[in-house]
Amino acid sequence: MSAKPLTNLRDFISILRQEGDLVEVNTQVDPNQEIAEIHRRVISANGPALLFTNVKGSSFPLVTNLYGSSRRVDIAFGLHPQRVIQRIVDFAQQEMPPKPSKLWANRDLGFEFLKIGTKKRKSGPVLEVVDLDPKLTQIPWIQLWPEDGGSFNTLGFVFTKEPGGGPPNLGIYRKQRYDDKRAGM
Protein backbone atom coordinates (compact mmCIF):
# COMPACT_ATOMS: atom_id res chain seq x y z
CA MET A 1 0.00 0.00 0.00
CA SER A 2 1.15 3.55 -0.74
CA ALA A 3 2.91 5.32 2.15
CA LYS A 4 1.12 8.59 1.44
CA PRO A 5 -2.52 9.08 0.49
CA LEU A 6 -3.20 9.28 -3.21
CA THR A 7 -4.53 12.57 -4.50
CA ASN A 8 -5.51 11.70 -8.06
CA LEU A 9 -6.33 8.94 -10.50
CA ARG A 10 -3.03 9.29 -12.36
CA ASP A 11 -1.06 8.44 -9.21
CA PHE A 12 -3.29 5.45 -8.53
CA ILE A 13 -2.86 4.12 -12.09
CA SER A 14 0.89 4.70 -11.88
CA ILE A 15 1.14 2.63 -8.67
CA LEU A 16 -0.95 -0.17 -10.19
CA ARG A 17 1.31 -0.12 -13.27
CA GLN A 18 4.48 -0.27 -11.11
CA GLU A 19 3.08 -3.18 -9.11
CA GLY A 20 2.02 -5.14 -12.21
CA ASP A 21 -1.65 -4.79 -11.31
CA LEU A 22 -2.66 -2.90 -14.47
CA VAL A 23 -2.73 -4.10 -18.06
CA GLU A 24 -2.78 -1.56 -20.88
CA VAL A 25 -4.81 -2.57 -23.90
CA ASN A 26 -3.55 -0.49 -26.83
CA THR A 27 -5.44 -2.34 -29.57
CA GLN A 28 -8.63 -0.59 -30.65
CA VAL A 29 -11.62 -1.91 -28.71
CA ASP A 30 -15.32 -1.30 -29.18
CA PRO A 31 -17.34 0.08 -26.23
CA ASN A 32 -20.33 -1.80 -27.65
CA GLN A 33 -20.00 -5.15 -25.81
CA GLU A 34 -16.33 -5.86 -26.60
CA ILE A 35 -14.88 -3.96 -23.60
CA ALA A 36 -17.55 -5.46 -21.34
CA GLU A 37 -16.66 -9.00 -22.43
CA ILE A 38 -12.92 -8.43 -21.88
CA HIS A 39 -13.72 -6.92 -18.49
CA ARG A 40 -15.97 -9.87 -17.49
CA ARG A 41 -13.26 -12.40 -18.34
CA VAL A 42 -10.60 -10.50 -16.39
CA ILE A 43 -12.86 -10.15 -13.33
CA SER A 44 -13.77 -13.84 -13.37
CA ALA A 45 -10.05 -14.63 -13.31
CA ASN A 46 -9.45 -12.15 -10.43
CA GLY A 47 -7.33 -10.18 -12.86
CA PRO A 48 -5.79 -6.73 -12.86
CA ALA A 49 -7.21 -3.30 -13.63
CA LEU A 50 -7.48 -2.59 -17.36
CA LEU A 51 -6.57 0.62 -19.17
CA PHE A 52 -8.04 0.78 -22.68
CA THR A 53 -6.08 3.47 -24.52
CA ASN A 54 -7.72 3.15 -27.94
CA VAL A 55 -11.51 3.16 -27.52
CA LYS A 56 -13.42 3.20 -30.80
CA GLY A 57 -15.27 6.49 -31.29
CA SER A 58 -13.59 8.33 -28.41
CA SER A 59 -10.40 10.26 -27.83
CA PHE A 60 -10.57 9.38 -24.12
CA PRO A 61 -9.06 6.27 -22.53
CA LEU A 62 -11.21 4.04 -20.35
CA VAL A 63 -10.14 2.25 -17.17
CA THR A 64 -12.01 -0.65 -15.59
CA ASN A 65 -11.66 -2.98 -12.61
CA LEU A 66 -9.82 -0.35 -10.54
CA TYR A 67 -11.51 -1.53 -7.35
CA GLY A 68 -11.72 -5.20 -8.32
CA SER A 69 -9.75 -6.37 -5.29
CA SER A 70 -9.63 -5.30 -1.66
CA ARG A 71 -5.91 -4.64 -2.10
CA ARG A 72 -6.57 -2.09 -4.87
CA VAL A 73 -9.28 -0.42 -2.76
CA ASP A 74 -6.79 -0.12 0.12
CA ILE A 75 -4.18 1.35 -2.24
CA ALA A 76 -6.66 3.89 -3.54
CA PHE A 77 -8.29 4.99 -0.31
CA GLY A 78 -6.23 3.65 2.58
CA LEU A 79 -7.88 2.10 5.59
CA HIS A 80 -9.37 5.27 7.11
CA PRO A 81 -12.23 5.60 4.58
CA GLN A 82 -13.03 1.90 4.94
CA ARG A 83 -13.38 2.30 8.70
CA VAL A 84 -15.56 5.42 8.33
CA ILE A 85 -17.82 3.77 5.73
CA GLN A 86 -18.19 0.69 7.96
CA ARG A 87 -19.19 2.91 10.89
CA ILE A 88 -21.78 4.68 8.70
CA VAL A 89 -23.20 1.37 7.48
CA ASP A 90 -23.34 -0.01 11.03
CA PHE A 91 -25.01 3.16 12.27
CA ALA A 92 -27.59 3.10 9.45
CA GLN A 93 -28.43 -0.55 10.09
CA GLN A 94 -28.66 -0.29 13.88
CA GLU A 95 -29.98 3.20 14.53
CA MET A 96 -32.91 3.71 12.17
CA PRO A 97 -34.81 5.78 12.94
CA PRO A 98 -31.99 7.59 14.74
CA LYS A 99 -32.51 8.92 18.24
CA PRO A 100 -31.11 12.40 19.03
CA SER A 101 -28.75 10.90 21.64
CA LYS A 102 -27.32 8.44 19.08
CA LEU A 103 -26.92 11.18 16.47
CA TRP A 104 -25.06 13.30 19.02
CA ALA A 105 -22.86 10.38 20.07
CA ASN A 106 -21.89 9.79 16.41
CA ARG A 107 -21.69 13.43 15.35
CA ASP A 108 -18.10 13.00 14.19
CA LEU A 109 -19.21 10.59 11.42
CA GLY A 110 -20.49 13.31 9.12
CA PHE A 111 -17.29 15.33 9.42
CA GLU A 112 -15.12 12.26 8.93
CA PHE A 113 -17.11 11.26 5.84
CA LEU A 114 -16.83 14.75 4.35
CA LYS A 115 -13.04 14.63 4.72
CA ILE A 116 -12.70 11.47 2.63
CA GLY A 117 -11.19 12.35 -0.72
CA THR A 118 -12.12 16.02 -0.59
CA LYS A 119 -9.70 18.89 -0.85
CA LYS A 120 -10.16 22.27 -2.45
CA ARG A 121 -7.64 23.08 -5.16
CA LYS A 122 -7.08 26.28 -7.08
CA SER A 123 -5.30 24.52 -9.93
CA GLY A 124 -4.89 21.09 -11.43
CA PRO A 125 -5.10 19.08 -14.64
CA VAL A 126 -8.89 18.98 -14.54
CA LEU A 127 -8.95 22.76 -14.90
CA GLU A 128 -6.61 22.96 -17.89
CA VAL A 129 -9.21 22.31 -20.61
CA VAL A 130 -12.55 24.08 -20.77
CA ASP A 131 -15.23 22.86 -23.16
CA LEU A 132 -18.26 25.10 -23.02
CA ASP A 133 -20.33 22.59 -24.97
CA PRO A 134 -19.54 19.16 -23.49
CA LYS A 135 -21.08 16.09 -25.09
CA LEU A 136 -21.70 12.85 -23.21
CA THR A 137 -21.17 10.92 -26.44
CA GLN A 138 -17.48 11.96 -26.45
CA ILE A 139 -16.91 9.90 -23.29
CA PRO A 140 -16.65 6.13 -23.76
CA TRP A 141 -19.72 4.61 -22.09
CA ILE A 142 -20.07 0.83 -22.35
CA GLN A 143 -22.92 -1.20 -23.78
CA LEU A 144 -22.79 -4.49 -21.89
CA TRP A 145 -25.30 -6.75 -23.60
CA PRO A 146 -26.82 -7.06 -27.10
CA GLU A 147 -30.30 -6.12 -25.89
CA ASP A 148 -29.27 -3.30 -23.53
CA GLY A 149 -31.13 -0.05 -24.16
CA GLY A 150 -27.89 1.75 -24.87
CA SER A 151 -24.61 2.71 -23.26
CA PHE A 152 -24.18 2.87 -19.50
CA ASN A 153 -21.88 4.29 -16.82
CA THR A 154 -21.77 2.46 -13.50
CA LEU A 155 -20.83 4.73 -10.62
CA GLY A 156 -23.92 6.56 -9.40
CA PHE A 157 -24.60 6.28 -5.67
CA VAL A 158 -28.29 5.95 -4.80
CA PHE A 159 -29.82 5.85 -1.32
CA THR A 160 -33.16 3.99 -1.12
CA LYS A 161 -35.53 3.06 1.67
CA GLU A 162 -38.62 0.85 1.69
CA PRO A 163 -41.85 2.85 2.09
CA GLY A 164 -42.99 0.59 4.94
CA GLY A 165 -39.69 0.64 6.84
CA GLY A 166 -36.83 -1.81 6.79
CA PRO A 167 -33.14 -1.13 6.45
CA PRO A 168 -31.94 1.56 4.04
CA ASN A 169 -29.76 0.71 1.08
CA LEU A 170 -26.85 2.61 -0.44
CA GLY A 171 -26.09 1.19 -3.85
CA ILE A 172 -24.31 1.90 -7.08
CA TYR A 173 -26.59 1.87 -10.09
CA ARG A 174 -26.08 2.22 -13.79
CA LYS A 175 -26.75 5.51 -15.54
CA GLN A 176 -27.88 5.26 -19.14
CA ARG A 177 -26.74 7.82 -21.69
CA TYR A 178 -29.64 9.01 -23.84
CA ASP A 179 -27.87 11.59 -25.99
CA ASP A 180 -25.20 14.30 -25.85
CA LYS A 181 -26.83 16.12 -22.93
CA ARG A 182 -29.02 13.62 -21.04
CA ALA A 183 -28.58 10.51 -18.93
CA GLY A 184 -30.96 8.69 -16.61
CA MET A 185 -30.92 6.08 -13.93
Disulfide bonds with the S-S distance in Angstrom:
none
